[in-house]
Amino acid sequence: MTESTLQKATFAAGCFWSVEYKFSKQAGVVSATSGYEGGFLESPTYKQVCTDRTGHAEVVQLDFDPAVTSYETLLRYFFTMHEPTTRNRQGPDIGTQYRSAIFFHSAEQQQIAQRVLAELNASTFGGKIVTEVLPAATFWRAEEYHQRYNEKHPEMACAI
C-alpha cells in the first residue's frame, strides 16, 4: 500500500474523542485525526469552536485503504455510532459543533452518502435523519491534546 492508494473520509458525529477512537479500531483505517471543518474561521482553536460561533463541526478525518474497507462500510459504521436524528446535539453536548455531517471528498462519496442516507431514512430511521452531506472544505487538525484522547484518558471519554 502506498500513500497514493489511500482515500480520505471525514465525519462529524458529536464529540470527536470517541469518534476518532472507534474509527481508529476499524480494519483498513490507517489514521484517524480529530479536527474541525465546515466553518468560516481560519485555524480555529477548540476554545473558539466551543463558543458555537465559528460554524465548525468537530470532525474526524480518516485515511483508509479501499483495498481493505470501503467508504460505504465506514459510512454505515458512522450511522451506528451516533444519533443522526438529533440536530446539533449528541448526548449532553449541544451546539452546531456537535452536528451530524458527512464531508465528502469526491462525487462518488457524495453519491454513496446520499444513497445510504435515503436508504436509512426509508427503513431504519423513518425519514428523520438530519445529517448534512457537504463537500469537504479545509480540515483543521485539532490541538495535539485532542489526538488519541480516549487512549490517553479513558476515564474521561465522551459518550456518543
N, C-alpha and C positions, 0 to 999 in steps of 0.2 A: 504494500500500500504506500502510495506517495501522497504528499500533502495535496497535490493537484486532484487526486481522486476523491478527496473528502468533500462533503457538502455541508452547508450551514442550515440550521433551523433555529428560529427564535420564537419563544413562547412567553407569555405573561399569564401567570396563574396565581396571583397573590404574592405573598412574601417569598422572595427568591431563594431564601436559605434552603427550604425543604424541596423546592422545585429543582434546584441545582443538584442537591444530594440524590434525589430519586432518579433524575435523568442520568447522572453520572454512573449509576449502577446498571444501566441498560446495555445489553450486548450491542456492539457497534458504535457506541458513543465514545469518541476519542477524548473529547474535552467538553466540559460544561462550565460556563463562565457567567457569573452574576453581573448584571449591569442595568442600564436604563435606556429606554428607547421610546420614541413616539412623541417627544416634547419639543419645545422651541428654545430651550436654554442650552447654550454651548457648555460642554464639560460640567454637567450638573454634579453636585455632591449629594450624598444621602440626606444630609440635613435639608438641602433645598428641595429635593424630591418629596420629602416627608411633609412639606408645607402644603402639598396638593395644589401648587400654583405654577408648576413648570410644564405640565402636560405629559410628563414622562410616566411610563409604567415600569415597575420592577420586572425585569425580564431575565431569562436565561438563554444565552446563545450557545448552541451546540455545534460542534464539529463531529460529523458522523460518517461512517464508512457505508455507502449504499450497497456494497457487496455483502455486508453483514446484516444490516437492518434497513428498512425502507422509511422514507419520510412519512408515509401513511401509518406505519406501525408506531412511530414516535408521536404522531398527531393523535392517534386513537388513545395512546397512553396518557397524553396530555389531558384528554377529557375525563379520564378516570381519577386523576389526582387532585381535582379541584371542583368547585361548584360553578359551572358555567352559566347558570341561570340567574345569578345574583349580580346586578350591576354595581361595579365599583366597591365590591366587598368580598372578602374571603374570611370567614370566621369572625374574629373580633377586629380584624383590620379593615378600616373603612377609608375610602378615598379613591380618586381616579388612578393613583399609582398602583392600586391593587386590582385593577380591572382584568378581565379575561380577554386576551388578544393573541392573535397569530400574526406574526410579521413574516410575510412570505418573501423568498429570495429569488423566485423565478415564476414565470407564467404557469409552469407545471405545478409548483407548490400551491399557487393560488387556486388552480382548478381542483386539486386534490382537497384542499381545505374547504372549498365551497361545496364540493360533492359530499364529503364526510359530514359537514355541518347540516346539510339538507337531509341526509340520511338519518342522522341522530335526531334532528327535530321531528322527523316523520315517525320515529319509533320511540326511542328511549326517553327523550325529554318532552315530547309532545309540542314542539314549536316554541319553546320558551328560552332557548339558548341566546344569550346576549353577547357572546364572544365576538369581538371585532376581527375582521380579516383585512389587514393593511399591508401595503408594500413596506419592506424593510427600509429603514432610514439609517441614520447614524446610530451605531451602537456605542454607548459609552460604558466602558468597564467600570464596575463599582470599585470602591476602595478595597484595598487588599484584605482588610479585616473581615470583609463580607465573603471572600472567596473560601469555599470549603468550610463555611461557618458551622454547619451541623457536625462535621467531623471534629472540629476544634472545640465545640461547645455543645455536646449532645444534650446537656441538661437545659439548654435554653432554646432548643429547636422550636421553630414556629410550626403550628399545626395548619395543614391545608387539607 
